[in-house]
C-alpha cells in the first residue's frame, strides 16, 4: 500500500528528516575524530576497535578523504 506523496507537514516526514540530519552529524563527528586520532598517532586498528568496526572498514571509509592531508597514513604501530 502506497500512502502517496510526502507532505512537509507530516510528523513522520519530520522524524525521518531528523534521522537524516543525525546521520550527517554522526558522519561529520566520525570524520573529525578519526582525523584527530591519526594526527595523535593512533593506528587504524585502534580507531577501528574504538568505533566497533574492522580495520579494513575504517581504512576504506576514511583513507581517500585523508589522502590529501599532511597525515602519515602508512601502516602504524599499535601504541
ChimeraX attribute file (.defattr): number of C-alpha atoms within 10 A of each C-alpha:
attribute: neighborCount
match mode: 1-to-1
recipient: residues
	/A:1	3
	/A:2	4
	/A:3	5
	/A:4	6
	/A:5	6
	/A:6	9
	/A:7	10
	/A:8	9
	/A:9	8
	/A:10	9
	/A:11	10
	/A:12	12
	/A:13	13
	/A:14	13
	/A:15	11
	/A:16	11
	/A:17	12
	/A:18	12
	/A:19	12
	/A:20	12
	/A:21	12
	/A:22	12
	/A:23	12
	/A:24	12
	/A:25	12
	/A:26	12
	/A:27	12
	/A:28	12
	/A:29	12
	/A:30	14
	/A:31	16
	/A:32	11
	/A:33	13
	/A:34	22
	/A:35	19
	/A:36	13
	/A:37	15
	/A:38	18
	/A:39	14
	/A:40	10
	/A:41	16
	/A:42	17
	/A:43	20
	/A:44	26
	/A:45	19
	/A:46	19
	/A:47	20
	/A:48	17
	/A:49	12
	/A:50	10
	/A:51	13
	/A:52	10
	/A:53	12
	/A:54	16
	/A:55	16
	/A:56	11
	/A:57	11
	/A:58	18
	/A:59	17
	/A:60	11
	/A:61	11
	/A:62	15
	/A:63	13
	/A:64	10
	/A:65	11
	/A:66	17
	/A:67	11
	/A:68	8
	/A:69	10
	/A:70	8
	/A:71	14
	/A:72	12
	/A:73	16
	/A:74	8
	/A:75	9
	/A:76	14
	/A:77	11
	/A:78	10
	/A:79	7
